Amino acid sequence: MTRFSPRTAPLRRAGGLAATALLLAAGPLTVAAAAPARAADPVFTLGGPAETALHPYAEGGGAPKRSTAGITVTNPADEGYEGEFTLTFDLTGVAGVADVAFDPGPGVECETKGTRSAVCTGDTLAPGLSTVTGLLLGAAKGSEQGAAGTIRVTGEARSATSTPLAAPFTPFTTRVTIGGPDLVMRKLPFDHEPTPGQKQQAPITFANRGSRDADGVVLTLRYSRGLDIPQRYSNCAYTTDETWTTARCSVEGAFEAGATYTLAAPLTLEATTRAYRDLFVYGIQEAGAVPRAASAARSERGSGAVLRAVPLTKALAARGVDLEPGDNEQEAEFRTANTADFMAYGDEASGAAGATVTARLGFHNDGPAWIGRIRSGGSVAAVDFTVPQGATVTSAPKGCRGVTAEGAYREDRKTPAPRYLCPAPTAVRDGGGLDLSFGLRIDKALIGAAGRVTVRGPGLQEAGLPFDPKPGNNTARVVLNGQSGGGPSPSPAPPAEGGPGAGSGRTPSAAPGTSGTGAPGTTGRGGSLASTGSPAAMTASVTAIAALTTGLALFAAARRGRKA
């Protein structure tokens, strides 16, 4: 019997006490194994790779080359689960095919029982996907090329009261095969600091360093918005979203073990006029090993020639076998000398004390570059909004964070703040931007009360935008009860493209740094706000109240005179 202690990737934990409390509140659970799961019982899903290829056994000694297959558990609950669980591994299917060892995560212990089975135990399952243990797989002595078998994983769990849960795990089976192709993508020597419009050749080259031929391959090309590959091949399916274009090209043929291949004609990779910080990812896999993408139904076939791969070197005896999926893909990062003009916009409205209006504000990317932090995933900018004096925020967009008037962290997240910081998305397209809507209650009807709208770096310590050559239009105003009275004027231009968010924006209608007026209900700097009152209406109301008060006083005096 061999015991394995945890030493690798962390098993995520979250507040499981709440989930345990819910289980206890559900009452006694059925002990009978055949009973169906109750609605209150969590149902965990076991998972991992459908198939793992192993290096053939090295005759003549030497350390065996192992492959790793991660066994995962998905907890569908919003809270973590705390209670004993046991995973049982049936290894009889790989007897004589593979040797199995374990690499458990923290809080999990695994032990083998001979060569036929193993058990892993733990006491916490975080919400979502967690890796419970890694299977360290090596070809068994005497195993032959093409030999295969399966490992079956089942599980059971007990609640905090040690009561067995009814059928809490869905079982999982993974297939293990000896030998296979190992497609390795060669890294290309690009110029990583191109200029807009620059074109570079991309002679995609890959090798099969595995122990058997690959029956057809799929070349995947993925490039961000600032890049383009003008060729559109008829054996490639193309999908495009706000940030990426992805081409999946099916190339037929037998790609022999030990041989190297290149494209019959190199691709052309272009840095477009909107390029700034971009990525090009290129990978190769055996046909049938690439899962069908969810967006495949929206893909379009190219209308050009057929993309083909031709041998660059002939097949040699397979040596230095490296059956590792990590070398199937390469990526290139480009830093193009370019700029993007982020233009802030605000709004204007009028209303009596107590009225609530809607302020539409944000920024628009006037290009030419798109801006994205696609590697880090962080925001590219933020909108910093200081609330006009005499007004209170009644509703703020999701994701906006209230800060103090000085911009410091604010513990209180429930009461309205004097200032808000709203992060932009990870990527903002050329012609896009960020549109925000705030509800404002006018507590005091001050003439010309103005709030400040600034598009800036994503953090309070990042004031500038290094890519923006025109900082003068990064600021706008939200004005309440201005001298214009919020009257109508020509509406601002419509959004350049798309809807709200990263792919949308507003074309400002007033000069940078000014605050104009606009048609009621429109969006864009200078557009007017939806309002429940105006100075004229407020004056009429005050006059009517004064007249009524005077009339009542005269009537009361007359009655007193008659009684006298």
WOJO-V731691 format. One line per field, one symbol per residue. phi: phi as a letter, one per 40 degrees, with the letter a starting at -180 (. if undefined). burial: b if it has 16 or more other C-alpha atoms within 10 Angstrom, else e. A space follows every 50 residues. Layout:
phi->???
burial->???
This chain:
phi->.bbbbcabdcccbadcccccccccccgdbcccccccccccccbcbcaicc abcbcdcccgggcccbbbbccbbbccccbcbbicbbbbbcbccbcgbacb bbbccdgbbbacbgbbaabbbababccgcbccabccbbcccgcbdgcaab bbbbaabbcccgccccfcbccabbbbbcgicbcbccccccccbcbdgcbb cbcdbabbbcbacbcgbbcbbbbcdcbabccbccbbbbbbbcbbbbbbbc bchbbccgcbbbccbccbbbcccccabbbbbbabacdgcccccccdcccb ccbccccbbbcbbccbdcbfdacbccbcababbbbccababcbcbbaaab acdgcbbbbbaiabccgcccbabcccgcccaabbbccdcgbbccabccgc bcbcccgcdbccbccdbcabbbccccbbccgcibbbbbcbcccbcccgcb bbbbcaccbccbccbccccbccbcbabbbbfcccggccadccccdcagbc hccbabccbbcdgbbbbacdgcbhdgccccbbaadccccccccccccccc cccccccccccccc
burial->eeeebbeeeebbbbbbeebbeebeeeeebeeeeeeebeeebbbbbbbbee bbbbbbbeeeeeebbbbbbbbbbbbebebbbbbbbbbbbbbebbbbbbbb bbbbbbbbbbbbeebebbbbbbbbbbbbbbbbbbbbbbbbeebbbbbbbb bbbbbbbbbbeeebbbbbbebbbbbbbbbbbbbbbbeeeeeeebbbeebe ebbbbbbbbbbbbbeebbbbbbbbbbbbbeebbbbbbbbbeebbbbbbbb bbeebbbbbbbbbeeebebbbbbbbbbbbbebbbbbbeeeeeeeeeeebe bbeeebbbbebeeebeebeebbbbeebbbbebbbbbebbbbbbbbbbbbb bbbebbbbbbbbbbbbbbbbbbebeeeebbbbbbbbbbbbbbbeebeeeb bbbeeebeeeeeeeeebbbbbbbbbbbbbbbbbbbbebbbbbbbbbebbb bbbbbbbbbeeeebbebbeebebbbbbbbbbbeebbbeeebbeebbeeee bbbbbbbbbbebbbbbbbbbbbbbbbbbbbbebbbeeeeeeeeeeeeeee eeeeeeeeeeeeee
